[in-house]
Amino acid sequence: MSARDAAATEALLARAAAAGAEAALGRLGLTDAAAGDDLRELRQLLDAWRDAKRSARRAAVEWAVRGVLALLLIALAIKLGLAGLLK
């Protein structure tokens, strides 16, 4: 393959890749001028969702730990004969 053929093949591949990328973006509805803004907004929403999941997980663990500690205190009170304090 000559250098000229290689350059033509490379140019053909570059055009095919650009056309394929344009078609893929078109199927996603991202061909207009606001596509960049749309993607940034989606990334922000995804980050907010991840933060919310992280916060919910953290809160659930904190409540579970509090529940276990409360049960331990109740068990300790019963073991020490302080059940009257529970009423």
C-alpha positions as CSV (number, residue, x, y, z in Angstrom):
1,M,0.0,0.0,0.0
2,S,1.4,3.3,-1.0
3,A,1.5,6.4,1.1
4,R,-1.1,7.9,-1.1
5,D,-3.4,4.9,-0.6
6,A,-2.8,5.0,3.2
7,A,-3.7,8.7,3.4
8,A,-6.9,8.1,1.3
9,T,-7.8,5.2,3.5
10,E,-7.2,7.2,6.7
11,A,-9.3,10.1,5.4
12,L,-12.1,7.7,4.5
13,L,-12.0,6.2,8.0
14,A,-12.0,9.7,9.6
15,R,-15.1,10.7,7.5
16,A,-16.8,7.4,8.4
17,A,-16.0,7.9,12.1
18,A,-17.4,11.4,12.1
19,A,-20.5,10.3,10.3
20,G,-21.0,7.5,12.7
21,A,-20.5,9.8,15.7
22,E,-23.0,12.3,14.2
23,A,-25.6,9.5,13.7
24,A,-25.1,8.3,17.2
25,L,-25.6,11.8,18.6
26,G,-28.6,12.2,16.4
27,R,-30.2,9.1,17.8
28,L,-29.7,10.5,21.3
29,G,-31.1,13.8,20.4
30,L,-27.9,15.6,21.0
31,T,-27.3,17.4,17.6
32,D,-28.6,20.9,18.5
33,A,-26.5,23.7,19.9
34,A,-27.8,23.1,23.5
35,A,-26.4,19.5,23.5
36,G,-23.4,20.5,25.6
37,D,-25.6,22.2,28.2
38,D,-27.9,19.2,28.2
39,L,-24.9,16.9,29.0
40,R,-23.6,19.2,31.7
41,E,-27.1,19.2,33.3
42,L,-27.3,15.4,33.1
43,R,-23.9,15.2,34.8
44,Q,-25.1,17.5,37.6
45,L,-28.2,15.5,38.1
46,L,-26.2,12.3,38.3
47,D,-23.9,13.8,40.8
48,A,-26.8,15.0,42.9
49,W,-28.4,11.5,42.7
50,R,-25.1,10.0,43.9
51,D,-24.9,12.5,46.8
52,A,-28.5,11.8,47.8
53,K,-27.8,8.0,47.8
54,R,-24.7,8.5,49.8
55,S,-26.5,10.7,52.4
56,A,-29.4,8.2,52.6
57,R,-27.0,5.3,53.2
58,R,-25.2,7.3,55.8
59,A,-28.4,8.2,57.6
60,A,-29.6,4.6,57.5
61,V,-26.4,3.3,59.0
62,E,-26.5,6.0,61.7
63,W,-30.1,5.0,62.6
64,A,-29.2,1.3,62.7
65,V,-26.2,2.1,65.0
66,R,-28.5,4.1,67.3
67,G,-31.0,1.3,67.4
68,V,-28.4,-1.3,68.3
69,L,-27.0,1.0,71.0
70,A,-30.6,1.5,72.4
71,L,-31.1,-2.2,72.5
72,L,-27.8,-2.7,74.3
73,L,-28.8,-0.1,76.9
74,I,-32.1,-1.8,77.4
75,A,-30.5,-5.2,77.7
76,L,-28.0,-3.8,80.2
77,A,-30.7,-2.2,82.2
78,I,-32.6,-5.5,82.4
79,K,-29.4,-7.4,83.2
80,L,-28.7,-5.0,86.1
81,G,-32.3,-5.2,87.4
82,L,-33.2,-1.7,86.4
83,A,-36.3,-2.7,84.5
84,G,-38.3,-0.2,86.6
85,L,-36.5,2.6,84.8
86,L,-37.9,1.5,81.5
87,K,-41.5,2.4,82.5
